[in-house]
Structure formats: C-alpha cells, structure tokens
Amino acid sequence: MPVRYKVDVLAALKEKGYSSYKIRTDKIFGEATLQKIRRGEPVSWDVLGKICTLLSCQPGDILEYAPEDSTAQN
C-alpha cells in the first residue's frame, strides 16, 4: 500500500497517556483496530480522525505517501 504510518501511533498515544489498556477499557478503539494499527494496516477515516484528535495533529503528521517500487509493478 502506498500510504503508511510515519510514526509509531501506539507509542505516540502512550506518550499522551493512552496506553493500549486504557484505549480498550475506555472503549476508544476496539482490539481489531489496535491490531490493524500495530500491523501498519489502514484504518477508517473515523479512526484516523480520532487518532488526530487524541494526538492534536493532522493526518499528514502520522501518514505519508510512499510510492511503490515501479519495477515491482512490471
């Protein structure tokens, strides 16, 4: 996928006081969403918006476009 996280989202959330335990117990995100973030998989726009709210940032602060290798497409 050409879009990836440029920061460790869970580490950044932890720095703001949101541990995985707190995220689950306060029902901020479900376990499936946490697993997607851990694996670097895409999440919904709603989840991305919530992450940006919690981190007080813009999507561009945590995501980046990384073009796929053009030789791999041939």
ChimeraX attribute file (.defattr): number of C-alpha atoms within 10 A of each C-alpha:
attribute: neighborCount
match mode: 1-to-1
recipient: residues
	/A:1	9
	/A:2	9
	/A:3	14
	/A:4	14
	/A:5	18
	/A:6	14
	/A:7	12
	/A:8	13
	/A:9	18
	/A:10	17
	/A:11	13
	/A:12	16
	/A:13	17
	/A:14	15
	/A:15	11
	/A:16	12
	/A:17	12
	/A:18	18
	/A:19	15
	/A:20	18
	/A:21	9
	/A:22	13
	/A:23	18
	/A:24	14
	/A:25	11
	/A:26	11
	/A:27	10
	/A:28	17
	/A:29	16
	/A:30	13
	/A:31	13
	/A:32	9
	/A:33	16
	/A:34	19
	/A:35	11
	/A:36	12
	/A:37	16
	/A:38	12
	/A:39	9
	/A:40	15
	/A:41	14
	/A:42	16
	/A:43	12
	/A:44	9
	/A:45	10
	/A:46	9
	/A:47	14
	/A:48	16
	/A:49	14
	/A:50	14
	/A:51	21
	/A:52	17
	/A:53	12
	/A:54	15
	/A:55	18
	/A:56	11
	/A:57	12
	/A:58	13
	/A:59	15
	/A:60	11
	/A:61	13
	/A:62	18
	/A:63	16
	/A:64	14
	/A:65	12
	/A:66	12
	/A:67	9
	/A:68	11
	/A:69	9
	/A:70	7
	/A:71	6
	/A:72	6
	/A:73	6
	/A:74	5
